[in-house]
């Protein structure tokens, strides 16, 4: 999986350099100006005016003090944005990867960009249609989305709209078009209408489905009336990501 944390050392170096300048400047811009003046190599002309001598010594006027503080504030904001983008990208990538794995996707080349290639809404098939096979294949996982709104769905391709569906059912790409959902009075039966097991796949295709009536006490079952497993993968919260960053978890 693309690891956005690999950029973190460079981000930390940039942030530390920014803060080394910005924090003292926010407290007292004169400090950094005076320190930088120590490295001045050009001699002060003998006929320099008092104002030129003050500038050479790094003494700042009121307007310069304000502008230095504004620059320091802008740099701090930039540093926070830089860290925020890194955390955000990592949060999205890990969230999509967790969802794909929860729905049965195997690790493969697609994991480099999980939000693009590893998990997505089904492009062909909607779970409806007649069944023809005598030995259909089971489906193991589903996720209810009505009212829950898992965040990772916003970042995947062809994502289902929260308010238009009740659940997503995960299969491999090769079996998504043969998914069937049979809604009955006492249960909801889900299966793949093929006579051979679906091969392992490195991506998860999520078929959204709208129930005719609320699920209620009805069971979600698959072939042989075996119970399906409800899962709830999602992206880590910002607090969780920051905690992992701080603790190395």
C-alpha positions in Angstrom: 0.0 0.0 0.0 1.2 3.5 -0.7 2.6 4.7 2.6 2.2 8.4 3.0 4.0 8.1 6.3 7.2 7.6 4.2 7.0 11.4 3.5 6.9 12.2 7.2 10.6 12.5 7.9 10.9 15.2 5.1 7.8 16.8 6.5 9.2 16.8 10.0 12.5 18.4 8.9 10.6 21.1 7.0 8.3 21.8 10.0 11.2 21.9 12.5 13.1 24.4 10.4 10.0 26.5 10.0 9.3 26.4 13.8 12.9 27.2 14.7 12.5 30.5 12.9 8.8 31.1 13.4 8.4 30.6 17.2 11.2 33.1 18.3 9.9 35.5 15.6 6.4 35.4 17.0 7.7 36.0 20.5 10.1 38.8 19.5 11.0 39.4 15.9 14.0 41.4 17.0 15.7 38.2 18.3 15.9 36.5 14.9 16.8 39.7 13.2 19.7 40.3 15.6 20.9 36.7 15.2 20.9 37.0 11.4 22.8 40.2 11.7 25.6 38.4 13.4 26.3 36.6 10.1 26.7 39.8 8.1 30.0 39.8 6.3 29.8 43.1 4.4 31.4 46.0 6.4 29.3 49.0 7.2 30.3 52.0 5.1 32.1 54.7 7.1 29.7 57.3 5.8 26.6 55.2 6.6 23.6 57.1 8.0 22.2 56.2 11.4 19.2 54.5 9.7 21.6 52.4 7.6 23.6 51.5 10.6 20.5 50.4 12.5 19.5 48.2 9.6 22.9 46.6 9.3 22.8 45.8 13.0 19.4 44.1 12.5 17.4 46.7 14.4 13.7 46.6 13.2 11.2 49.4 13.1 7.5 49.0 14.1 6.4 48.2 10.5 9.2 45.6 10.1 8.2 44.0 13.5 4.6 43.6 12.3 5.6 42.2 8.9 8.0 39.7 10.5 5.3 38.4 12.9 2.8 38.1 10.0 5.4 36.1 8.0 6.0 33.8 11.1 2.2 33.2 11.4 2.0 32.4 7.8 4.8 29.9 8.1 3.3 28.2 11.1 -0.1 27.9 9.3 1.8 26.4 6.3 3.5 23.9 8.6 0.2 22.8 10.0 -1.3 22.4 6.6 1.7 20.4 5.5 1.3 18.0 8.4 -2.5 17.9 7.9 -2.3 16.9 4.3 0.1 14.1 5.1 -2.2 12.8 7.9 -5.3 13.1 5.7 -3.8 11.2 2.7 -2.6 8.4 5.0 -6.0 8.3 6.7 -7.8 7.9 3.4 -5.4 5.2 2.0 -5.4 3.1 5.2 -9.2 3.5 5.5 -9.8 2.1 2.0 -7.2 -0.6 2.6 -9.0 -1.7 5.8 -12.3 -1.8 4.0 -11.0 -3.8 1.0 -9.4 -6.4 3.3 -12.5 -6.6 5.5 -14.5 -7.5 2.4 -12.1 -10.2 1.4 -9.6 -8.6 -1.0 -6.2 -10.1 -1.1 -2.9 -8.1 -1.1 -1.6 -7.5 -4.6 -0.5 -4.7 -7.0 -3.8 -2.9 -6.5 -2.9 -2.1 -2.8 -0.6 0.7 -4.0 -3.6 2.9 -4.4 -6.4 1.2 -2.4 -8.9 4.1 -2.8 -8.6 3.9 -6.6 -8.0 0.2 -7.4 -8.6 -2.0 -4.3 -12.2 -1.2 -3.3 -14.9 0.5 -5.4 -18.6 0.5 -6.1 -19.8 -2.2 -8.5 -19.9 -1.0 -12.1 -21.9 -3.9 -13.5 -24.8 -5.5 -11.6 -27.2 -4.4 -8.9 -28.0 -7.7 -7.1 -31.3 -8.0 -8.9 -32.4 -10.5 -11.6 -33.3 -14.2 -11.9 -31.1 -17.1 -10.7 -30.3 -20.1 -12.8 -27.6 -22.2 -11.1 -28.4 -25.2 -8.9 -25.3 -24.7 -6.7 -24.9 -21.0 -6.2 -21.9 -19.7 -4.2 -22.1 -18.0 -0.8 -21.4 -14.4 0.1 -19.9 -13.7 3.5 -19.8 -10.0 4.2 -22.2 -7.0 4.1 -22.2 -3.6 5.7 -25.3 -1.5 6.5 -24.8 2.1 5.5 -28.3 3.6 6.0 -27.7 6.2 8.7 -24.2 5.1 9.5 -22.4 6.7 6.5 -19.0 5.1 6.6 -16.4 7.7 5.6 -14.3 5.5 3.4 -17.1 5.3 0.8 -16.6 9.0 -0.1 -13.1 8.2 -1.4 -13.7 5.2 -3.6 -14.6 5.0 -7.3 -18.3 4.8 -8.1 -19.2 5.2 -4.5 -22.9 4.5 -3.6 -24.9 7.4 -2.2 -25.7 7.1 1.5 -29.3 8.1 1.2 -30.2 5.9 -1.8 -29.2 2.5 -0.4 -29.4 0.4 2.8 -26.3 -1.7 2.5 -23.3 -2.7 0.5 -22.4 -6.3 -0.3 -18.8 -7.2 -1.1 -17.6 -9.6 -3.7 -14.6 -9.9 -6.0 -14.8 -8.1 -9.3 -15.2 -11.4 -11.3 -18.4 -12.3 -9.3 -20.0 -8.9 -8.8 -22.2 -9.1 -12.0 -23.6 -12.5 -10.7 -24.6 -11.3 -7.2 -28.2 -11.9 -6.4 -30.2 -10.6 -3.4 -33.5 -12.4 -2.7 -35.6 -10.3 -0.2 -38.1 -12.5 1.6 -40.5 -11.9 4.5 -38.3 -13.5 7.1 -34.9 -13.2 5.7 -32.7 -11.6 3.0 -30.8 -14.3 1.0 -27.6 -13.3 -0.7 -25.6 -15.5 -3.1 -23.5 -15.5 -6.3 -25.3 -17.2 -9.2 -22.4 -19.3 -10.4 -21.6 -23.0 -9.9 -17.9 -22.6 -9.1 -16.4 -20.7 -6.2 -15.3 -17.2 -6.8 -11.5 -17.0 -7.1 -9.6 -14.9 -4.6 -9.3 -11.3 -5.9 -7.1 -8.4 -5.0 -10.0 -6.0 -5.0 -13.4 -5.8 -3.4 -16.4 -4.7 -5.5 -19.2 -3.3 -3.3 -22.7 -3.7 -4.7 -25.1 -1.2 -3.1 -28.7 -2.5 -2.4 -31.9 -0.8 -1.5 -34.3 -3.0 0.5 -38.0 -2.9 -0.2 -38.7 -2.6 3.5 -36.4 -2.0 6.6 -34.3 -5.1 7.5 -35.8 -5.2 11.0 -35.7 -8.6 12.6 -35.0 -10.4 9.3 -31.7 -12.2 9.0 -29.0 -11.7 6.4 -28.2 -15.2 5.1 -26.4 -16.8 2.3 -26.4 -20.3 0.7 -27.7 -22.9 3.1 -29.3 -20.2 5.2 -25.9 -19.6 6.8 -25.7 -16.2 8.5 -23.7 -13.5 6.8 -21.2 -11.4 8.8 -22.0 -7.7 9.2 -18.8 -5.7 9.2 -18.2 -2.0 9.8 -14.8 -1.0 8.4 -14.1 2.7 8.2 -11.4 5.3 8.3 -9.6 6.1 11.6 -10.6 9.3 13.2 -8.3 12.3 13.1 -7.7 11.8 16.8 -6.8 8.2 16.3 -4.3 9.0 13.5 -2.7 11.8 15.6 -2.4 9.4 18.6 -0.7 6.8 16.4 1.6 9.5 15.1 2.5 10.7 18.6 3.0 7.2 20.0 4.3 5.4 17.0 1.4 3.0 17.1 
